[in-house]
Amino acid sequence: MFFGQLFKPVNIAFLLMLCLLSGLIGCSGQNPSSADLDNMDIPADIKEIADLRGLTPDDIEAAVKTYHPSGMHDEYIMFSSGGHSGQIHVVGIPSMRLLKTIAVFTPAPWQGWGYGAAGSMEILNEGNFGDTQLRWGDTHHPAVSETKGDYDGQFLFTNDKANARVAVIDLRDFETKQIVKNPIANNDHGSTMVTPNSEWVIEGGQYAAPLGTDYSSIENYAEDYKGMVTFWKFDRSAGRINPDASFAMELPPYWQDICDAGKLASDGWVFCNSFNTEMSTGGVESGNPPFEAGASQRDMDYLHIINLNKAIEVLAAGKTSLVNGFRVIPLETVVREDLLYFAPEPKSPHGVDVFPGGDYMVVSGKLDPHVTVYSFEKILSAIASGPAKKDDYGIPILNFDDVIAAQIEVGLGPLHTQFDNQGYAYTSLFLEPAVARWAMGGPYKDRNSEPAWSLVSKIPVQYNVGHISAAEGDTVSPDGKYLVSMNKWAIDRFAPVGPLLPQNFQLIDISEPGDDMQLLYDMPVGFGEPHYAQIIKADKLNPWKVYPEVGWNPETQSIDPHATTTGEERIVRDGKNVEIFMTAVRSHFSPEHVEIKKGDHVVWHITNIERAYDATHGFALSGYNINLSIEPGESTTFEFDAVHDGVFSYYCTEFCSALHLEMTGYLLVQP
Amino acid sequence: MVWTMESKINDILDDKEIRRLLKRYHYLPTFFFLSAAFILMFSIFLPYWNLTLEAPQYPDGLHVNLYVNRVTGDVSEIDGLNHYIGMKPLAEAAKFERAMSVFAIISLSLITASAILVHNQWAAFLSLPVMLYPVVFVGDLYFWLRLFGQNLDSTAPLSSSVEPFTQPLMGTKAIANFVTSASFDNGFYLACLSVILLGIALYCHRKSYRPLTRALVDGSYLQQLSDRH
């Protein structure tokens, strides 16, 4: 550490002063002006506190870089996958504070997600598999919507690896609006990634299986099992994926892993890597090599190079077949129309990442200590000159040496790569575990003083890093500044909490060039194992403070026809159907008595008529598994059959006011 | 009589003097009357009074702007808070005054403007309503503030902890966890300006003798003047 070396003998107070003066703290506006800082006395007792707590000057520097006094907002917002929590976590950077969890595939009571509210029930049910209600997900790779390859902060997409589903979140209210179940697959992994203007949301498959989720014996693996990549058409004005305009490409039954969309130089192309090109079918119990060995035999797997623009032409020409009612370009058409090329890649890679300019792609074979950089220009000329080899399915294979730009030895277990604004790329090293910084070549080489395509430095991380995420680090214009190492293991980093441990997000300052990277902060993640995350500049987000108008239905993003206004609260009975029109305002529901009979079918509308920021009301109804979150202006509906007679209370579950406890009512169900 | 006066003016005054008289006895009072009337009408579009409520839970405060015919700002939020102490919704205050205000102000303005044509003491009488208008506004505002503040619903949730009060017309007051601060606003200041302009108008108008001014502005007489040159 540059700072550490330089200032070790110097007293801590002086260092603190210097940190402040050097403007390293990434914040503005709400801080005292630099003139104030000039005149600021650092109290001597700071040193005493630091000594008492065993803090080093580096620690104090890290604290000053991340500390947010009350009311100071973060410069960046990170959208992290929630892993098998099935949710998305919203984290402030650099404070590493969890700001919110967005319910996606999993019911979440706080947000009233999946506990009666009709909008949430409908969206969750969109994601059902046949009659089976899927009520969790394994979110892996969130993707902020992009315009011209840069985050625009309007929408967020994420996937469910476990069930091959994709969700759309509207970043005006940070709520999930749609879940689409892939009709042809049961799992995915190469999702979600978006094309530079978010016209297409990419969902690459993972474990090959018969398309359409049909049965076929594993004996027929080579013939019947298939890989796939699905391109979901996103309708930005509707804020929804349009499944009817979407399509998939059938792929060989290699296990496709992660994809990335081309941009700028490679706009219109999509890249996915793969493993198990051995087509190992496992069966360790029958004496076969287990997948872990069988899928690791060959030295090379295949980087999939997909001509999306041409695929769209093929789609428009109607050269698709329907699988489960979904348009699929069959593998033979893929071959005939030259939609797919392979480039060999070091075996069993776990990431393909497109450079900011779209001119290079980097792949890390996780069992190979190098990162392999492909030149898109070379790929295009190799394609033009006609590949000599083909795989068993007829896919042309480009010659490895013809397409690579560089291989850089970075360390053990390289996985995923992100980029910054100083010509550096960062690759996570699972086995070391560390994050490697390496200098990019080509047009990026003049942005720093290191030789092109060379390892610059490494910073150890604790422990077992998976993905990393740099500020806007996968866009056409990365910001640098911060990188988060998303570590799978925490081991000794936090107080022990039993055998199930949190994951560990580590914030790293990458603003200084060369070998100066500083670990700033550890954030325990005790709510599901995150995979990828994206970090967006906070000022690109412009969420609503309250819903635009009273009576708003967040599912349709328009006024709900059943919205109720003050004075129009009522209970309407039609035979056994009872419809309730209710308002909620501090500090009462209206009506406060709802008298029905056992056996009635109840449809209950509630409108929160508040306009005040943060004046959310909850609604919990005992005995009927109903719990809603009704934000200011929101109108919501739930329905149930009155199967229990008795007296049930309903009450506000958000402490809305001094008279919150009194915000209650009785549901009286006559026998 | 008029004719005689015109002849006389023609005989004794030169052009320069006529222009001076026109300015002093005709243009000047007319300008001030019209300005007063216009400014008063324009005040309809500006708030007369505003109230800010500050509490920790409202970092930006809550604001209401009182216009002659409407109340804007965080009205529903303030009504929502007021229901805890049993104060009536703001919409129920001064309904008649707000309904009549635009019509009344336009009428007053036109009546005032009509004083231009009246060259005797009745001109002051016609201006009197506008002269009194700001005072009447303040009195009425105080009446409603007092009526609302002193008549809190005794069954309201917090009626036992907040005593009846009267929100001052200007300045701050602490009520429960809120600090309120009230002040008059641009609309009211325009109304006051209108009164001042009207005073100037009446002063200028005071000595303007109708036959004289009529002779001065009479078209045929001006025609004669131009013919002569």
Interface residues (C-beta under 8 A of the other chain):
Chain A: V585 R586 S587 I609 E610 R611 A612 A658 L659 E662
Chain B: D74 S76 E77 G80 Y84 P157 L158
